[in-house]
């Protein structure tokens, strides 16, 4: 169509990083009414954008960029003329693209994706904070799943899993925390606990469910997608989880979210007014002194106590 302004967003990276573009997409559509946005991303990240009607074209790559199918797709993108190309990978792929204006994330900059893009667009990062879009059909389906078609108690959400033992707060501590928060005299009495995670975390999810018999527990895991979890989180009053994708999704859902940090950098936490990170007495540098490559099969979260986490949550939610 004449007058369209073609924009290519390259997010060939992990989903939590690609998620940062969701707010950018909305802003670009507002600022450039004739923008036609193409998002090229990984299969894992594409699941976050499958309902996004602000994205005109979604190109999905399986991560193997040098396979014939991927090369064909990238070659096709390189033959187009782009008004703007934003590469948050960053990758050398963006150099292949014919773009009038190009912005490539600097991996050596201590600023994150949102901060760098905001600086380039001369915006406050809070103006482009992530917010996922879900279809009305999905919203209705998830609401039916959560409510069972009737008025029910409000939710708090916990995501106890982590891809690496080092940053996984012990499951039994999640259980004690849930019981403490939801007991009769607690700040979330008569709430339900919604447990989320991936199929690969099934054992962890099940352990939390079995360890909290005194509360009404819901579990959305396994076959449930990230967007389904996001839609459910929007009905919740609180999220607690490790430094994983779920924390970024909770941030996008705009609910109070508490991220439990140990061998993680707070600079990588979601930029959002509703997110607070909680760590134990050791800094990231102190943890790295014992595990320089952050790859040992040992939990670095044991010094983060239940009392400390509960106290922070109770204080912040009371305020």
KOLDOVEX-952170 format. One line per 3 residues: their letters; for each residue x, y, z of C-alpha. Coordinates in nm, 4 decimals, decimal comma. Each point is the difference from the previous one (the first is absolute). Example, Ala and Ser with C-alpha at 12.3 -4.5 7.8 and 13.67 -1.06 7.14 Angstrom:
<recs>
as) 1,2300 -0,4500 0,7800; 0,1370 0,3440 -0,0660
</recs>
This chain:
<recs>
xxx) 0,0000 0,0000 0,0000; 0,1296 0,3455 -0,0941; 0,1157 0,2004 0,2983
xxx) 0,0852 -0,2953 0,2236; 0,3086 0,0355 0,2169; 0,1604 -0,3457 0,0285
xxx) 0,1663 -0,0807 0,3323; 0,2043 -0,3123 0,0687; 0,0522 -0,1078 0,3600
xxx) 0,2663 -0,2682 0,0397; -0,0280 -0,1853 0,3299; 0,2023 -0,3157 -0,0584
xxx) 0,0573 -0,0425 0,3725; -0,1509 -0,1488 0,3153; -0,3736 0,0645 0,0606
xxx) 0,0484 0,2236 0,3052; 0,2091 0,2363 -0,2096; -0,2352 -0,0105 -0,2988
xxx) -0,2905 0,0796 0,2338; 0,1512 0,3443 0,0494; -0,1139 0,0896 -0,3516
xxx) -0,3719 -0,0355 0,0734; -0,0279 0,3538 0,1349; 0,2206 0,1331 -0,2784
xxx) -0,2375 -0,1471 -0,2593; -0,2954 0,1853 0,1512; 0,1922 0,3271 0,0109
xxx) 0,1166 -0,0307 -0,3616; -0,3562 -0,0623 -0,1143; -0,1127 0,3113 0,1868
xxx) 0,2816 0,2238 -0,1239; -0,0015 -0,1300 -0,3592; -0,3611 -0,0667 -0,1061
xxx) 0,1085 -0,1576 -0,3311; 0,2594 -0,2254 0,1596; 0,0031 -0,3594 -0,1210
xxx) 0,1883 -0,2040 0,2579; 0,1759 -0,3286 -0,0680; 0,1371 -0,1889 0,2985
xxx) 0,2660 -0,2642 -0,0661; 0,0589 -0,2060 0,3117; 0,0655 -0,3452 0,1427
xxx) -0,2617 -0,2681 0,0352; -0,0041 0,0344 0,3787; -0,0509 0,3767 -0,0108
xxx) -0,2599 -0,0154 -0,2776; -0,2468 -0,1612 0,2431; -0,0160 0,3315 0,1864
xxx) -0,1112 0,1906 -0,3100; -0,2386 -0,2414 -0,1708; -0,3093 0,2037 0,1004
xxx) 0,1591 0,3396 -0,0625; -0,2113 0,1768 -0,2613; 0,2424 0,2941 -0,0086
xxx) 0,2611 -0,2209 -0,1682; -0,0763 -0,0295 -0,3694; 0,2375 -0,2886 -0,0716
xxx) 0,1629 -0,2530 0,2303; 0,3049 -0,1826 -0,1384; 0,1033 -0,2932 0,2182
xxx) 0,3449 -0,1581 0,0038; 0,0823 -0,3126 0,1956; 0,3363 0,1295 0,1190
xxx) 0,2065 -0,1810 -0,2616; 0,0590 0,3071 -0,2135; 0,2286 -0,1737 -0,2425
xxx) -0,2429 -0,2725 -0,0990; -0,1252 0,0238 -0,3553; -0,3551 0,0957 0,1018
xxx) 0,1218 0,2776 0,2295; 0,2456 0,1322 -0,2555; -0,2785 0,0134 -0,2571
xxx) -0,2182 0,2014 0,2364; 0,2786 0,2418 0,0917; 0,0924 0,0409 -0,3650
xxx) -0,3596 0,0924 -0,0792; 0,0039 0,2648 0,2753; 0,3299 0,1395 -0,1303
xxx) -0,1528 0,0619 -0,3422; -0,2570 0,2382 0,1419; 0,0543 0,3697 0,0708
xxx) -0,0586 0,0975 0,3614; -0,0684 0,3443 0,1398; 0,1304 -0,1138 0,3403
xxx) 0,1860 -0,3102 0,1154; 0,0419 -0,0678 0,3724; 0,2190 -0,2943 0,1022
xxx) -0,0067 -0,0855 0,3702; 0,1908 -0,3311 -0,0411; 0,2229 0,1487 -0,0946
xxx) 0,1094 -0,2024 -0,3012; 0,1939 0,0556 -0,3192; -0,3252 -0,0723 -0,1814
xxx) -0,1055 0,3644 0,0175; 0,2953 0,0935 -0,2210; -0,1653 -0,1955 -0,2786
xxx) -0,3099 0,2186 0,0120; -0,0537 0,3027 -0,2203; -0,1233 0,2576 0,2472
xxx) -0,0251 0,3782 -0,0099; 0,0463 0,0081 0,3783; 0,1614 -0,2766 0,1997
xxx) 0,0357 -0,0538 0,3747; 0,1980 -0,2906 0,1405; 0,0126 -0,0684 0,3701
xxx) 0,3462 0,0414 0,1498; 0,0731 -0,3208 0,1971; 0,2768 0,1744 0,1934
xxx) -0,2270 0,2775 0,1234; -0,1110 -0,0487 0,3588; -0,3395 0,1376 -0,0996
xxx) -0,2597 -0,2593 -0,0927; -0,2224 -0,0337 -0,3057; -0,2657 0,2477 0,1127
xxx) 0,2503 0,2570 0,1210; 0,1975 -0,0046 -0,3250; -0,3078 0,0172 -0,2200
xxx) -0,1518 0,2746 0,2173; 0,3197 0,2021 -0,0299; -0,0070 -0,0369 -0,3772
xxx) -0,3674 0,0999 -0,0207; 0,0456 0,2717 0,2655; -0,2589 -0,1579 0,2291
xxx) -0,0253 -0,0951 0,3651; 0,0397 -0,3812 0,0270; -0,3228 -0,0095 0,2008
xxx) -0,1792 0,1290 -0,3112; 0,0805 -0,3212 -0,1864; -0,0249 -0,2600 0,2737
xxx) -0,1107 -0,3408 -0,1301; -0,3685 -0,0826 -0,0204; -0,1110 -0,3139 -0,1785
xxx) -0,3166 -0,0162 -0,2062; -0,2342 -0,2987 0,0133; -0,3039 -0,0756 -0,2104
xxx) -0,3493 0,0408 0,1503; -0,0562 -0,3724 -0,0533; 0,3093 -0,0937 0,2016
xxx) -0,0913 0,2506 0,2694; -0,3462 -0,1552 0,0335; 0,1341 -0,3561 0,0033
xxx) 0,2529 0,0742 0,2733; -0,2527 0,1918 0,2081; -0,2339 -0,2985 -0,0216
xxx) 0,2854 -0,2300 0,1068; 0,0923 0,2190 0,2955; -0,3531 0,0855 0,1149
xxx) -0,1792 -0,3204 -0,0954; -0,2880 0,2219 -0,1050; -0,0642 0,1358 0,3497
xxx) 0,1287 0,2547 0,2452; 0,3105 -0,1381 0,1694; 0,2717 0,1131 0,2365
xxx) 0,2783 0,2228 -0,1361; 0,3320 -0,1423 -0,1122; 0,3619 0,0242 0,0934
xxx) 0,2414 -0,1535 -0,2518; 0,3248 -0,1875 0,0596; 0,2470 -0,1328 -0,2554
xxx) 0,2437 -0,2221 0,1944; 0,1940 -0,1397 -0,2941; 0,3318 0,1067 -0,1519
xxx) 0,2073 -0,1314 -0,2847; 0,3056 -0,0248 0,2253; 0,0207 -0,1239 0,3597
xxx) 0,2238 0,2946 0,0878; -0,2834 0,2522 -0,0243; -0,2849 -0,2218 0,1227
xxx) -0,1266 0,0942 0,3471; -0,0829 -0,3270 0,1802; -0,3518 -0,1203 -0,0740
xxx) -0,0743 -0,0696 0,3653; 0,0661 0,3661 0,0758; -0,2572 0,1038 -0,2597
xxx) -0,2427 -0,2326 0,1787; 0,0677 0,1512 0,3428; -0,0204 0,3510 -0,1464
xxx) -0,3351 -0,0749 -0,1646; -0,1404 -0,1403 0,3243; 0,1280 0,2974 0,1993
xxx) -0,1481 0,2543 -0,2407; -0,3332 -0,1814 -0,0384; -0,0685 -0,1174 0,3553
xxx) -0,3057 0,1313 0,1784; 0,1858 0,2863 0,1675; 0,2277 0,0628 -0,3007
xxx) -0,0153 0,2889 -0,2496; -0,1516 -0,2235 -0,2701; -0,2457 -0,2049 0,2030
xxx) -0,2641 -0,1790 -0,2088; 0,2006 0,0444 -0,3213; 0,0809 -0,2835 -0,2379
xxx) 0,3463 -0,0978 -0,1145; 0,0554 -0,0270 -0,3741; 0,3128 -0,2005 -0,0843
xxx) 0,1518 0,0473 -0,3450; 0,2896 -0,1554 -0,1868; 0,1030 -0,2122 -0,2949
xxx) -0,0416 -0,3722 -0,0472; 0,3731 -0,0459 0,0662; -0,0644 0,1405 0,3495
xxx) -0,2857 -0,2370 0,0747; 0,1729 -0,1559 0,3028; 0,0650 0,3415 0,1541
xxx) -0,3571 0,1146 -0,0603; -0,1388 -0,3202 0,1447; 0,2229 0,0281 0,3058
xxx) -0,1313 0,3489 0,0735; -0,3591 -0,1089 -0,0485; 0,0392 -0,2990 0,2326
xxx) 0,1828 0,2013 0,2650; -0,2773 0,2590 0,0408; -0,3019 -0,2067 0,1071
xxx) -0,1649 0,2735 0,2044; -0,0646 0,2335 -0,2894; -0,2105 -0,0318 -0,3076
xxx) 0,2502 -0,0604 -0,2772; -0,0348 0,0400 -0,3739; 0,2651 -0,1159 -0,2418
xxx) 0,0427 0,1219 -0,3548; 0,2989 -0,1761 -0,1449; 0,0926 -0,2531 -0,2616
xxx) -0,2037 0,0703 -0,3103; -0,0828 0,3565 0,1018; 0,1761 0,2642 -0,2079
xxx) 0,1739 0,3146 0,1157; -0,2886 0,2119 -0,1310; -0,2515 -0,2073 0,1961
xxx) 0,2070 0,0527 0,3136; 0,0176 0,3721 -0,0770; -0,3772 0,0203 -0,0358
xxx) -0,0376 -0,1795 0,3342; 0,2533 0,2279 0,1687; -0,2026 0,3038 -0,0987
xxx) -0,2666 -0,1274 0,2385; 0,2479 -0,0424 0,2865; 0,1034 0,2343 0,2797
xxx) 0,3592 -0,1170 0,0499; 0,2810 -0,1940 -0,1692; 0,3065 -0,1631 0,1592
xxx) 0,2597 -0,1875 -0,2037; 0,3623 -0,0574 -0,0861; 0,1958 0,1927 -0,2626
xxx) -0,1701 -0,1631 -0,2975; -0,2288 0,0953 -0,2887; -0,3043 -0,0156 0,2287
xxx) 0,1263 0,3046 0,1905; 0,0136 0,1983 -0,3246; -0,3502 -0,1187 -0,0908
xxx) -0,1275 0,1067 0,3421; 0,1578 0,3411 -0,0544; -0,1847 0,0294 -0,3303
xxx) -0,3229 -0,1013 0,1764; 0,0443 0,3093 0,2209; -0,0546 -0,1808 0,3310
xxx) 0,2278 0,0349 0,3045; 0,2876 -0,2366 -0,0811; 0,2807 -0,1132 0,2301
xxx) 0,3047 -0,1570 -0,1632; 0,2281 -0,2165 0,2148; 0,3617 0,0674 -0,0970
xxx) 0,3297 -0,1658 0,0840; 0,2383 -0,0741 -0,2886; -0,1816 0,2565 -0,2158
xxx) 0,0593 0,3627 -0,0840; -0,2739 0,2397 0,1072; 0,0868 0,2059 -0,3082
xxx) -0,1646 -0,2757 -0,2047; -0,3235 0,0124 0,1987; -0,3058 0,1432 -0,1764
xxx) -0,0180 0,3785 -0,0013; -0,3393 0,0574 0,1546; -0,1476 0,1846 0,2928
xxx) -0,1693 -0,3189 0,1174; 0,3142 -0,2182 0,0280; 0,2197 -0,0322 0,3079
xxx) 0,3025 -0,2283 0,0251; 0,0865 -0,1760 0,3259; 0,3396 -0,1516 0,0720
xxx) 0,1799 -0,1498 0,2962; 0,3003 0,1488 0,1797; 0,2454 -0,0768 -0,2822
xxx) 0,0436 0,2173 -0,3068; 0,0353 -0,1440 -0,3477; 0,3734 0,0735 0,0149
xxx) 0,0337 -0,1996 0,3216; -0,1821 -0,2945 -0,1551; 0,2208 0,0182 -0,3083
xxx) 0,3053 -0,0175 0,2234; -0,0993 -0,3589 0,0822; -0,1462 -0,0856 -0,3416
xxx) 0,1744 0,2185 -0,2614; -0,1785 -0,1473 -0,3014; -0,3338 -0,0350 0,1796
xxx) -0,0362 -0,3584 -0,1127; 0,0536 -0,2141 0,3104; -0,2785 -0,2408 0,0887
xxx) -0,0527 0,1589 0,3388; -0,2803 0,2212 0,1329; 0,1164 0,3573 0,0602
xxx) -0,3332 0,0993 0,1553; 0,0249 -0,1709 0,3376; 0,0918 0,3175 0,1864
xxx) -0,3223 0,1697 -0,1162; -0,2268 -0,0706 0,2961; -0,3757 -0,0423 0,0104
xxx) -0,0223 0,2662 0,2702; 0,1781 0,2544 -0,2170; -0,2100 -0,0696 -0,3101
xxx) -0,3244 0,0055 0,1982; 0,0940 0,3204 0,1789; 0,0764 0,1818 -0,3254
xxx) -0,3233 -0,1164 -0,1631; -0,2133 0,0875 0,3047; 0,1620 0,3426 0,0334
xxx) -0,0336 0,0907 -0,3663; -0,3554 -0,1278 -0,0375; -0,1096 0,1773 0,3178
x) 0,1348 0,3273 -0,1327
</recs>
